[in-house]
Amino acid sequence: MAEETENKRALVIAAHPDDGEFGAAGTIAQWAAEGWEFYYLVCTNGAKGTSDPDLAPERLVRMREEEQRNAAMTLGARDVYFLGYEDGELLYTRELLGRVVRVLRTVRPRAVFTHDPETLIHTWGREPFQGAVNHSDHRATGLVSIDAVYPTARDRLNFPEHLAEGLETHKVSEIYLWGSNTPNFDVDITDVVDTKVAALMAHQSQFPEGSAFFERMKDFWRGEDGRMAERFRKVILPF
């Protein structure tokens, strides 16, 4: 973590509303209490995240945006940016890259939290057949976020129109990738796990069954020592 005199600002870049909470809510809550400023950038509108045939996509988008704001505020985050791309259809484009770079140059974070784009299949447990497919929106978001961090946001000749608007280039120092099969950095969230659950519960459209699901998730977050952790692939950028 940054020294007291250094930039203690972080940007969470997520594909969908609730992804940031699954990936990093405990860390956000804990570090925000220690003086870090957290901001969110959500790339898609979450319009396909329901099995309710009576819930129109337009209404769901509004609901999920409000839920994401509530969840972020529960964790102590400062603000949420929404790009509004269609859920399930996110593609890596120059336009998307430029919009992510714009937010990086606006927020000017020391650290970026996002999806690990190299994960196609999440694996866990001792049995090799256990796993889950990593959503294509997650992979696209993670890849464009990393490219936005380096070298795009750093270099003046990438999106020079930002300079004309008063947005200077920016260098991110640390990347934290959630959903990685090769984590190298753990954050003990035992003391804030209930805050993580509260933030996830803010996404009422996604978890109508209530807290029972998250009681099961606690077993997934719990390590062999009985403590709960969020696990990241951490990268320090030296230049």
Secondary structure as UniProt FT lines:
FT   TURN            4..5
FT   STRAND          9..14
FT   TURN            17..18
FT   HELIX           19..33
FT   TURN            34..35
FT   STRAND          37..44
FT   TURN            47..48
FT   TURN            53..54
FT   HELIX           57..75
FT   STRAND          79..85
FT   TURN            87..88
FT   HELIX           94..107
FT   STRAND          111..115
FT   TURN            117..118
FT   STRAND          121..123
FT   TURN            128..129
FT   STRAND          131..133
FT   HELIX           136..147
FT   HELIX           148..152
FT   TURN            153..154
FT   TURN            156..157
FT   HELIX           161..164
FT   TURN            165..166
FT   STRAND          174..178
FT   STRAND          185..188
FT   HELIX           190..192
FT   HELIX           193..201
FT   TURN            204..206
FT   TURN            208..209
FT   HELIX           212..221
FT   TURN            224..225
FT   STRAND          228..236
//
